[in-house]
Every structure is written in structure tokens, then in C-alpha cells.
Amino acid sequence: MQMPEPDASVIARRAEIIARMGEIVAGEGVIADEDELSAYECDGLTAYRQLPLIVVLPETTEQVRQILKACGRMGVKVVPRGAGTSLSGGALPLADGVTLGLGKFNRILEIDYQNRCVTAQPGVTNLALTQAVEHKGFYYAPDPSSQIACSIGGNVAENAGGVHCLKYGLTTNNLLGVEMVLVTGEVIRLGGKHLDAGGYDLLGLITGSEGLLGVITEVTVRILQKPETARALLIGFPSSEAAGDCVGRIIGSGIIPGGMEMMDRLAIRAAEDFVHAGYPLDVEALLIVELDGPGAEVTHLIQRVEELARQAGAVNVRVSQDDEERQTFWAGRKAAFPAIGRISPDYYCMDGTIPRHKLPEVLKRTGEMSERYGLRVANVFHAGDGNLHPLILYDANQPGELEKTEAFGAEILKLCVEVGGVLTGEHGVGVEKRDLMGVMFTEEDLKQQQRVKCAFDPDGLLNPGKVYPTLHRCAELGRVHVHRGQTRFPDLPRF
């Protein structure tokens, strides 16, 4: 993985840039000391590290506006950063760029129960949204495993999901509005408290845009009432293929669980040793299936799911008897990533999505790759929507192991595309999957995507080096024209 060569002229103006940022964000809002910058050298994809030119920590939308306007005038690149939990290198700093940290945007601005929504600053953690409304019987549905730390602004940037996304959707399905600052310093609002709006779906465009189009400074999300009943099943299988078959049977029967997660033997053992959730250790694969809704309906669905599981070859079925036990079932799954960190010096977390019926085939072929590369894999993923998270275990201190791991991971992602899936389900492209975009898209596809970026960021200053394997200048793309610093599309044909 290579990033663009840093601009020496920008680095030479570092003192000037520090002084200008200090005028906008006084006090400790500018970080320039090398030791302090090291805290920002990477995000959750720790295999790649780079010290930023400087870090700026604004507290208001007006400060963000001035920072972007100043950086635009000086030709300085900007990398937006939330909590830094990105697993695709989306917040990887640039040696010639300002890292714009939004950690101080950490307030919930409004809770509107009548309209069932919450408005918050982007630095508020995912879990804090639920904690703010749970006393009234509400919650925020998307729940990534990192929800205790990840920020809602980052969730929007990556279109994060979570274990309940099968039934309740990803961030995009729960997002109502954003306030965003463009690279020109203009502040715009998209959406609001209403469910939908006419015209272009710009809110959908911004969701998952990975910081390439603007900087989000406010987010409005929908909240839901907690279901009357929620119960979970732990279902053990003699093989991952059998567990994958069970997933297909459940969805094919018309049942949409609140959540349906799968773990293989390696992940099961690691999670159980770490959390002591009561997972069976004599199975090759484990499904966690949560059913929610009215009590009578949940009771009926539990019986139906157990029948389907037995038909698929389940050897162990356990049903939660109270909410504490249900939460314990999930605790092991949500702690799976750190649990794997206890059994390997390093791990590489992949993220691809496939059609559900391809689960058995992909799991089998991934196992064959594991043997060929000589690297262990722990499979933890959102089985219900086919979002895979293979964790490749390696030791970065061993020469060549990181490169071998990257090749293994790339082969898994190519397999996802081969069977009709996509490169990412919720982690984004960032730098991790950037050079694989050509596997999924043609060159013309990628140019068309970059034309959209050019409409928002004609000088390519926002998070450059991410997502696109080849970065074209806007003037080279042919469809977007830049005049006096303003971007416009050509006249549309008249009919």
C-alpha cells in the first residue's frame, strides 16, 4: 500500500500553517509536537502508520468552517477524524495534511421523542445515543462492535452496521439529517427530522463517503422503541457449512431475526476464554439468533428456528431465559475482536459481503486459503446479511508475514466479488481496499465516482489517497469543469 508523495512545499510552510490554525483554534487546539502527534499516526488499521503534519481540534462549526476555508486557500490537504476506530485506514494521516479531529464535538444537542429522533454532534459515541434515551424505552438500532468507542460521525462516514443491521438496517437506514461543512467553508444542511425529501438523495450520497466530500458537524438519527420481548438462541453446529445452511433456511422461511451472527471454532474459544459467555466448546460453528417483538410471536419463532436448526444439523441449542442471559450471549460476540488479540500478536480484520446462499462455499474456500498461506483465520461475521469479518492472525515482527497477510486478505475480497458480493459491508474502502476497487468497478465506473467528488472538492484536498486507486485531476475527467475555483456540470441536453 502506497500513499501519494507528500508535497514538499506544504511541509516547508508548516510553521505558517501552525500559526494560521492557532489563530482559529486557540490554546491547546493545535497539536504540533512529534510525541503528541504519534497518538494520531493511525486508526484501527494499525498496520499502516504516518505522522500527520499537524492535528487541529476544533470545538464549533464556525471553527471547522474557518479551518477548511483556510486550508483551501493555502492548498493544504485535510483528513477528517472521529474516534479513530476505522478498520480500513480511512483516517490514516498525511505527512503534508492537517488531521481534523472532531473529538470535542461530543454533545447531544436535542432529544425529540415526539419525532423519535436525536440530534448530536459527530463526536458522540454510538452507545451514548442509546444510553441517553433508554430510560424512556428507546434505543438507537445500529450497534457496531466498537459502539462503546466509535463516534456517530464516523458511523455516517463509513455507513456502519452492527449485529442488528439485518432487521433494522445500517446507518443509512437510520439517518435523518446532517449538517456538513464543504471544503469552501460553506455550511449546508441535508435532511432533517422528516423521513424523506424530494430531489436528489444527497443524504444517501454523503453516507459512506469516507470524508471525501465534506466534514460532518451535526447528525440527526431516528430512535426506536425497545421491543416488548427479545430472546436469543445459541446454536452449535458440527461444521461452518452446516451453520451457513441454517442461515439460509431461517431467512428462506420468511423469518427476519433482530440479529443473526456466526463464529467459528477459533473465535468461539477465544471469546469464551475472554468473556465466559457460556459458549459450547465442542462445536465447529456457533450461531447467535435474536428474535424480538410481541411475546407470543417470539415464543413461536423460537420454536420454528429451533426446528430449522435441527434440520440443518444443529447439535446444541440453548435459549436465553432472561434479558441478562441474552446480553451475555451478545457480550462474547461483541468482544470477539479483542479476544482474538489475546491469542495472536496481530490480526488483520477483513470486511466483505456476499449473497447468503454462498456462505458455505466461501467459508470452505477461505479455509483452503488458510492452509495454503499457513495463517490461521477466525471467522466472525453478520451471517444474516452476509457481511464477513475474517480475522487473519499473523505476527508483524516476522519478516514477510504482513505482506503474506495482505495477499491472503486480498484473495478473500476477490472471492467475495467473484461469488456476487462486494468489497465492503461496513468498514469502508479507505486505503485497505483502495487498490482492489478495479476488481469490482471498471475504470469508467471509478471516473464517474470521482466526478461526483470533484463537484464537492475540485482541488482534491479532502482525504486524498483514499478509496480511488488512480486519482484523476478534475479537469482531466471531462464531465466536470472548474472555473475560478467553482465547479459546475455541463449543460444537460434538452428534450
Backbone hydrogen bonds, N-H to C=O, Kabsch-Sander energy under -0.5 kcal/mol:
donor,donor_aa,acceptor,acceptor_aa,energy
8,A,6,P,-0.8
10,V,7,D,-0.6
11,I,7,D,-1.9
12,A,8,A,-2.3
13,R,9,S,-0.7
13,R,10,V,-0.8
14,R,11,I,-1.6
17,I,13,R,-2.4
18,I,14,R,-2.8
19,A,15,A,-2.1
20,R,16,E,-2.3
21,M,17,I,-2.6
22,G,18,I,-2.2
23,E,19,A,-1.3
24,I,20,R,-1.0
25,V,21,M,-3.0
26,A,24,I,-0.6
29,G,26,A,-1.1
30,V,27,G,-0.5
31,I,55,V,-3.2
32,A,30,V,-0.6
37,L,33,D,-2.3
38,S,34,E,-1.1
39,A,36,E,-1.1
40,Y,37,L,-2.3
41,E,38,S,-1.3
44,G,86,S,-1.0
45,L,86,S,-0.7
46,T,44,G,-1.4
48,Y,45,L,-1.3
50,Q,41,E,-2.4
53,L,94,L,-1.3
53,L,97,G,-1.6
54,I,97,G,-0.9
55,V,31,I,-2.2
56,V,99,T,-2.7
57,L,29,G,-3.3
64,V,60,T,-1.9
65,R,61,T,-2.6
66,Q,62,E,-2.3
67,I,63,Q,-2.6
68,L,64,V,-2.6
69,K,65,R,-2.2
70,A,66,Q,-2.6
71,C,67,I,-2.8
72,G,68,L,-2.4
73,R,69,K,-1.9
74,M,70,A,-2.0
75,G,71,C,-0.9
76,V,71,C,-2.7
77,K,96,D,-0.8
78,V,461,L,-3.0
79,V,98,V,-2.9
81,R,100,L,-2.3
92,L,89,G,-1.6
97,G,94,L,-1.6
98,V,77,K,-2.9
99,T,54,I,-2.6
100,L,79,V,-2.3
100,L,98,V,-0.7
101,G,56,V,-2.0
101,G,99,T,-1.0
102,L,81,R,-2.4
105,F,102,L,-1.5
106,N,104,K,-1.7
109,L,107,R,-0.6
109,L,119,T,-1.9
110,E,119,T,-2.0
112,D,110,E,-0.5
112,D,117,C,-2.8
113,Y,111,I,-0.7
117,C,112,D,-2.2
118,V,221,V,-2.5
119,T,110,E,-2.8
120,A,118,V,-0.5
120,A,219,V,-3.1
121,Q,107,R,-2.6
123,G,105,F,-2.5
124,V,121,Q,-1.6
126,N,150,C,-2.5
127,L,147,Q,-2.4
129,L,125,T,-1.0
129,L,126,N,-0.9
130,T,126,N,-0.9
131,Q,127,L,-2.4
132,A,128,A,-1.6
133,V,129,L,-0.6
133,V,130,T,-1.2
134,E,130,T,-1.7
136,K,133,V,-1.6
137,G,134,E,-1.8
138,F,133,V,-1.6
139,Y,224,L,-2.1
141,A,139,Y,-0.5
147,Q,144,P,-2.0
149,A,146,S,-2.6
150,C,146,S,-3.3
152,I,124,V,-2.7
153,G,122,P,-2.5
154,G,122,P,-0.5
155,N,151,S,-2.1
156,V,152,I,-2.0
157,A,153,G,-2.2
158,E,154,G,-2.1
159,N,155,N,-1.1
160,A,155,N,-2.0
163,V,143,D,-1.1
165,C,162,G,-1.5
167,K,258,G,-0.7
168,Y,164,H,-2.1
169,G,165,C,-1.7
171,T,160,A,-2.2
173,N,170,L,-0.9
174,N,171,T,-1.9
175,L,171,T,-0.7
176,L,220,T,-3.0
177,G,220,T,-1.8
178,V,190,L,-2.5
179,E,218,E,-2.2
180,M,188,I,-2.8
181,V,215,V,-2.9
182,L,180,M,-0.5
182,L,186,E,-3.1
185,G,182,L,-2.2
188,I,180,M,-3.1
188,I,186,E,-0.5
190,L,178,V,-2.6
192,G,176,L,-1.9
202,L,200,Y,-1.9
205,L,201,D,-1.5
206,I,202,L,-2.2
207,T,203,L,-1.9
208,G,156,V,-2.8
209,S,206,I,-2.2
210,E,157,A,-2.3
212,L,209,S,-1.7
215,V,181,V,-2.5
216,I,214,G,-0.5
217,T,179,E,-2.7
218,E,179,E,-1.3
219,V,120,A,-3.0
220,T,177,G,-3.0
221,V,118,V,-2.6
222,R,174,N,-2.4
223,I,116,R,-2.0
224,L,139,Y,-2.9
226,K,137,G,-3.0
229,T,293,G,-1.4
231,R,291,L,-2.3
233,L,289,V,-2.6
234,L,318,R,-3.1
235,I,233,L,-0.6
235,I,287,L,-2.7
236,G,316,N,-3.2
237,F,285,A,-2.5
243,A,239,S,-1.6
244,G,240,S,-2.5
245,D,241,E,-2.1
246,C,242,A,-1.9
247,V,243,A,-1.8
248,G,244,G,-1.7
249,R,245,D,-2.0
250,I,246,C,-2.4
251,I,247,V,-2.2
252,G,248,G,-2.6
253,S,249,R,-1.2
254,G,251,I,-1.7
255,I,250,I,-1.5
258,G,290,E,-2.0
259,G,290,E,-1.2
260,M,163,V,-0.5
261,E,288,I,-2.3
262,M,381,F,-2.3
263,M,286,L,-2.1
264,D,379,N,-1.8
265,R,284,E,-1.5
268,I,264,D,-2.8
269,R,265,R,-2.5
270,A,266,L,-1.9
271,A,267,A,-2.6
272,E,268,I,-2.6
273,D,269,R,-2.3
274,F,270,A,-1.4
275,V,271,A,-3.1
276,H,271,A,-0.6
276,H,272,E,-1.6
284,E,237,F,-2.2
285,A,237,F,-1.5
286,L,263,M,-2.8
287,L,235,I,-2.8
288,I,261,E,-2.7
289,V,233,L,-2.2
289,V,287,L,-0.6
290,E,259,G,-2.9
290,E,288,I,-0.5
291,L,231,R,-2.9
293,G,229,T,-2.2
298,V,294,P,-2.4
299,T,295,G,-2.4
300,H,296,A,-2.0
301,L,297,E,-2.6
302,I,298,V,-2.4
303,Q,299,T,-1.6
304,R,300,H,-2.0
305,V,301,L,-3.0
306,E,302,I,-2.3
307,E,303,Q,-1.9
308,L,304,R,-2.2
309,A,305,V,-2.6
310,R,306,E,-2.3
311,Q,307,E,-2.1
312,A,308,L,-1.5
313,G,310,R,-1.3
314,A,309,A,-2.5
315,V,236,G,-2.3
316,N,236,G,-1.2
318,R,234,L,-2.4
320,S,232,A,-3.0
326,R,322,D,-1.9
327,Q,323,D,-2.5
328,T,324,E,-1.7
329,F,325,E,-2.1
330,W,326,R,-1.7
331,A,327,Q,-1.9
332,G,328,T,-1.3
333,R,329,F,-1.0
334,K,330,W,-2.9
335,A,331,A,-1.3
336,A,333,R,-1.5
339,A,335,A,-2.2
340,I,336,A,-2.1
341,G,337,F,-1.4
342,R,338,P,-0.5
342,R,339,A,-1.2
343,I,340,I,-1.6
344,S,340,I,-0.7
346,D,394,Y,-1.6
348,Y,392,I,-2.5
349,C,347,Y,-0.6
350,M,348,Y,-0.7
350,M,390,P,-2.8
352,G,388,L,-1.4
353,T,422,V,-1.9
354,I,386,G,-2.3
358,K,355,P,-2.2
359,L,356,R,-1.9
362,V,358,K,-2.7
363,L,359,L,-2.7
364,K,360,P,-2.1
365,R,361,E,-2.4
366,T,362,V,-2.4
367,G,363,L,-2.0
368,E,364,K,-1.7
369,M,365,R,-2.1
370,S,366,T,-2.3
371,E,367,G,-1.6
372,R,368,E,-2.0
373,Y,369,M,-2.9
374,G,370,S,-1.3
375,L,370,S,-1.4
378,A,391,L,-2.4
379,N,377,V,-0.5
380,V,378,A,-0.6
380,V,389,H,-1.1
381,F,262,M,-2.1
382,H,387,N,-2.0
383,A,381,F,-1.4
384,G,260,M,-2.0
385,D,382,H,-0.7
386,G,382,H,-0.6
386,G,383,A,-0.7
387,N,382,H,-1.7
388,L,352,G,-3.2
388,L,386,G,-0.9
391,L,378,A,-2.8
392,I,348,Y,-2.5
392,I,390,P,-0.7
393,L,376,R,-2.5
393,L,391,L,-0.6
394,Y,346,D,-2.2
398,Q,395,D,-2.0
401,E,398,Q,-2.1
404,K,400,G,-2.1
405,T,401,E,-2.4
406,E,402,L,-2.6
407,A,403,E,-2.0
408,F,404,K,-2.2
409,G,405,T,-2.9
410,A,406,E,-2.5
411,E,407,A,-1.9
412,I,408,F,-1.9
413,L,409,G,-2.1
414,K,410,A,-2.3
415,L,411,E,-1.9
416,C,412,I,-1.9
417,V,413,L,-1.9
418,E,414,K,-2.4
419,V,415,L,-2.0
420,G,417,V,-1.6
421,G,416,C,-2.8
422,V,353,T,-2.3
431,V,88,S,-2.2
432,E,88,S,-2.1
433,K,429,V,-2.4
434,R,429,V,-0.5
435,D,431,V,-0.5
436,L,433,K,-1.9
437,M,434,R,-1.4
439,V,436,L,-2.1
440,M,436,L,-0.7
440,M,437,M,-0.8
441,F,437,M,-2.6
446,L,442,T,-2.1
447,K,443,E,-2.2
448,Q,444,E,-2.2
449,Q,445,D,-1.9
450,Q,446,L,-2.1
451,R,447,K,-1.8
452,V,448,Q,-1.2
453,K,449,Q,-1.6
454,C,450,Q,-2.5
455,A,451,R,-1.3
456,F,452,V,-0.9
456,F,453,K,-0.9
457,D,453,K,-3.4
460,G,457,D,-1.9
463,N,78,V,-3.1
463,N,461,L,-0.7
466,K,463,N,-1.0
467,V,430,G,-2.9
468,Y,466,K,-2.5
472,H,470,T,-0.7
474,C,458,P,-0.5
476,E,473,R,-1.5
477,L,473,R,-0.7
477,L,474,C,-1.1
481,H,488,R,-2.0
483,H,481,H,-0.5
483,H,486,Q,-2.9
486,Q,483,H,-2.3
488,R,481,H,-2.1
